[in-house]
Amino acid sequence: MSEPVNLNKFRKAKARVEKQTQAEANAAKFGRTKAEKDQQAQTVNNVVRLLDGHKLDTPKS
């Protein structure tokens, strides 16, 4: 006779696997690496610095 199986453990293990696959799909769809985030932040800082450097000061009347 085979060993009895705890159905609660089986159900929870199945739910964990499904949750992990969903998390991996979301990470691939929405996630960015730290290098990508740092590179975008650096680009934004460069653009802001460039625009601030070209700003014309108008005299107050």
N, C-alpha and C positions, 0 to 999 in steps of 0.2 A: 504494500500500500504506500502511496506517495505521502510526502510530508504535507501537513496542513499549511496553507498560505494565509498570512494576515492580510486581508483585503484592504484595510486602512493604510498599511505601509505601501502596498502596491499603488493605491489611488494617489497617495501623497507623492510618491516617487514619480508617477506619470505626470502629475501637475507641475512638479519641479522641472521636469524635462521640457514640458511645453512652455513654461514661463521662461526658461533659459533660451529656448530657440526664438521666442518672441523678442527677448531682450537683445539677442545678437542681431536680429533683423532690424530692430529700431536703431541700434548702434551703427549699423552699416548705412542706414537710410538717413539718419539725422546727425550722427556724431561726427566730430572733427578731432583730429589729433592735436596734441598740445603744440606741436610745431606749426600746424596750420593756424591755430589761434594766435600764437605769438607773431607769426609772419603778418597776419592781417592787422594786428594791433600796431605793429611797427609801420606798416603802410599807412594806416590812418594817422599816426603821429607825424609821419613825414609830410603828408598832405596838409595837415593842420599847420605845421611849422612853415611850409612853403607859402600857404595862403596868408598867414599872419605876417610873413616877411614882405609880402607885396601889398599890404594894406596901406592905403593912402590916408594920412592924417589930415582931417579938415580943420581949419582954424575955427575956434568958437567965436561967434560974433556977439 
